[in-house]
Amino acid sequence: MSKYILKRIVMALVTLLIIIFLLFILVRIMPGNPFPSERMSDEQIANRRAEMGLDDPVLVQFFRYMKNLTKGDFGKGSSLYNGAPINTVMTTCVSNSFRIGGLAILFGTFVGLLLGICAALNRGRFLDGFCTVVSIIGVCVPSYVFLIFLQYFFSYKISFFPYFFQSSQFFFSSIIPAVSLSLLTLSTISRFTRNEMVEVMDSDYVRLAESKGMYGSTLVFRHVLRNALIPIVTVLAPLIVDLLTGALVVEKIYGINGIGKLMVDSIAGDGVDYNYVLALGILYSSLYIGIMLVVDILYGVLDPRIRVSAKGDA
């Protein structure tokens, strides 16, 4: 198991390094001006370029950037927040998006698994149809539409939750956007859980377990659900990244100072702030690779055959 994990970690680090290099090159050849040209003279822009080392060869810039990155330093912005350190600005945005996204993941995964299990155990009955309808609604209705619906009833009509995000009431302010963001995750997990469990329940080894007198929760959790979790974990991974990195429209409507808003500001401001675009791209890539690494490890935990196969290939 240790060799399996070590191999996946090395592959993840090499992949991340290649992605950072490609992102750096692409950001450097992007069109546009990284400085607010309308508010700065040519001389001021030239001084700022020299100060940030943008006139150096690209490879020199890359190795300097990687040296700073190993210390956790993303540099400074060129046009946003008056050149404040990116780490300082991103801390608040990342914290808001991660906490709200984390709530959405927990709620969507728990309710989605519950609905999927109930639907699979009640095939062809009313509860199965009800869970299927909920899944279809969750896929068809955009999260921001559901957000407006929740705002109208729970913030405007009964004034139970804040109408807009308030950092002083973080938990209550996070419930409406978290629930609205969880809708797609809930629907996807519910649908996959139901389909995979139905397929597993029709398999020979489950029928063999039933013939030996194994029924109820023991059969469901020991044999059915565990074997159905592998494809569920696979589909959950990209959903987690999307939720943790923020949903642009939801953050905009609800007034959340998150990663999505920061990305738009870095592109649509007076000047394209390359450093923020690069930092957010690295953050997104790191999250995706990290979560896929966890998924690979979970594969080995859930299905020992994967570990044996990986060991044989090595």
N, C-alpha and C positions, 0 to 999 in steps of 0.2 A: 504493500500500500504506500509506503514511504517513497519508493522509486516512482510509482505512478504519480504521486503528488508533486515530487521534485521535477519530473519531466514536464508536467503541465505548467509549473511556475516558471521554468526557464523559457518555455515557448511563449508564455504570456509576456514576459519581460522583453524578449526579442521583438515580438509583435508591437508592443507599445513603443519601443525605441524607433522602429521603422515608421510608425504612424506619426510620431512627434517630428521626425525629420521631414516627412512629406508635408505635414501641416505647416511647418516653418517655411519651407520653400514656397508653398502655395500662397501663404499669407504675404510673403515678401514680393510676389509677382502680381498681387491683386491690384487692379486699377483703383485710382482714387488718391486722395490726399489725407495722410494721417493727422494733419493739423488743421484747425479752423482757419482757413486761408483768409476769410473775410475779416477776421479780427486780428490777424498777425501779418506783419510786413515780411517781405522776402528775406530780409536780414535776420529777423527773429526766427523764421522757419529754418534757415540755414544753421543758426546757432543751436536750435533744438535738435536738428538732425545730427549735428556733430556731437552734442551732449549725449544723445541716446545711441551713438555708434552706428547709425543707419547708413553712413557713407562707407563703412568698412566692407570688405568682401563678404559674400553671403556665408561662406563656410566659417569665417572668423566670427561672424555674428552668431552662428549656430552653436559653436563650441563654447562661446562666452555665455550664451543663453542656457545651455545644458549645465555648465558649471554653477550658475546661479540657481538653476532648477533643482539640482541635488541638495541645495540648502533650503529649499522650499520658497524661493524668491521668484515671483513671476514678473518682477520689474515694476515699472510705473506706466500709467496711461499717458497717451500723447494728447488726447483732447478731452476725455471725460474727467470730471471731478478735479479739475485743475491739476492734473498730473499726480494725483494721490497714489500711494502704493496700491497695486492691484490686490494684494493679499488682504489689506484692510477693507476694501470695498467688497470683495468677494465673500468675506467671512459672513457678513450679515445676509447677503443674498443666498448663499449656499445654505446657511442655517435655516432660513425661512422655507426655501424650496424642499430641503431634505426632511424637515419635520412635518410639513404638510404632506409631502409625498409619502413619507413613512406611514403616516396615519391612513392614507389612501390605500397603500399596499396591504397593511394589516386588515383593514376593514374589507377590502375587495377580495382578498385571498380567503379569509375566514368564511365570509358569507357565500362566496362562490363555491368553495368546497362543500359547505353545508347544503346548498341548493343542488349541487351536482350529485352528491351522495343520496339525497332524498329522491331526486328524479330517477336515478339508476335503480334504487331499491323499490320504486313504485312504477315500473315500466308499464306504459299503456293506461295508467290511471290518471285521475284528475291532477294529482300533485305533480306528475311528470309533465303534463301539459302546461300547468301553471309555471313551473320553473323554465320551461322552454320559451314561453311568452316573455318572461322577465329577461331571459338571455337575448332574445331578439330585440327587445326594446333597448337594452343596454348597448347593443352594437349599433343600432340605427340612430339613436338620439345622441347628438354631440354633447360633450361634457359641459360646454358653456351654456347650452340651452337648459340643461338640467340645473345648472347653477342659478340661472335667472329664475327658474321655477321655484327653487328652494328659497332664494332671496325674497321673492314676492310673498310667499306664505309664512316663512319662519322669521323673516326680518321686518317686512313691511306690515303684514296683517296682524301678527301676534307679537312682534317685537321681542322674540325670545333670543335670537342671535344678532350680533352686530351686522348692520347692512353692508359695511365695508371692513376691510382688515384693520385691526387695531393691535399694535404690538403690546400694549398694556394689558390686553385681554387675549393673549395668544391662543389659548386652548379653545375658547368659545369662538374666536374668529377663524379658527382653522377647521371647524367641523363642517361647515357648509362647503368650502372648496374641496376638502378632503373627500367628502361623500360624493360630490359631483365628479371628481377625478377618478374615484374608485369604480365608477359605473362600467367602464369598458373592461377593466380587470375582472370585476365580479362576473360579468357576462361571459367573458372568454374562459375563465377558470371553471365556471359552472358547466358550460357546454363541453369542454374537454374532459372534465371529470366524469360527467354523465356518459359520454361516448366511450371513454376508455374503460370505465367500470363495467359497462354493459358487455364490451368485448371480452374483458377478463372473466366475467361471471359465466360466459358461455364456453370458456376454455376447458380442456380435459382435466387439468390438475385441480381446478375448483370443483368440478363434478366429483372427482375422486375424493376430495376432502369432505364433500357433503355426504358421499356414500359411507364414509367412516364415522359419520355422526357429528361433524363440525358445522355448527350453524351460528347465526346471530353475529354479535359484534366481533367475536374472535375470528370468524371467517372473513368478515368484511375488512378488518384492520390488518390482520396478519397476512392474508393472501391477496385479497382483491385490491384494496386501496394502495398497498405498497407497490404492487406491480403496475398499477395505473399511474403512479406518481411521476415516472420518468418523462413521458411526453408533456405532462403538466408543468414540470420544472422547466422544461425546454421553452415552452411558450411564455412562461412567467418572466424569464430573464429579461428580454427586451422591454416588457411592460414596466418592470422595476426601474430600468434606466430612464425611460420616458417620464415616469412619475417623479423620480428623484431630481431630474434636471428641470422640472417645472413645466407647466403648460401655459403657453404664451397668452392665449385668449382668456383663460380663467384668471391668471394673475393680473391681466390688464383690467378685466371687468371688476374684480374684487379688490383692486388696489394693493396687490401684494408686491413688495419689493423683493423679487426673486430672480432666479437665473435667467428665465425667459425674458423678463423686462430688461435685464442688463445686456443680454445679447442684442436685442433690438436697438437699445440706446447706443451700443458700440458700433452698429452698422449704419443707423439712420440719423446719427447726430450731424454736427457741423462738419466733422471729418471722420473717416472710418478709422476707429481706434484699433489698429492691428494687434496691439498687445493684448487687449481684452478678447478679441476674436480668437487669438492663438491660445490664451489661457483657458477660455471656456471650451475650446475644441479639445485641448489636452485633458481637461476635467471630464468631459463627456466620454472620450476614448478610454480613459483610465477606469471610469465606472463600468463601462460596457465590458472591457477585458477582465476586470476584477470579478464582475458578477458571472461572466461566462466561465471563469476559472473555478468559482464556487460551484457552478452547475456541473462542471466536469468532475469535481471531487464528489459531489452528491451522487453522480452517476455510479461511481465506484462503490459508494456506500449502499445505495439502493439495489444495485445489481452486481454481485461479485463477478459475473461473467465478463463484465467490461474490464475489470482489473486483470483477469486472466488473459483476455485477448490483448490488452495493451502490453502485458509482460511478454507474451509470445512474440508480438511484433518487434519489441525491443531486442 
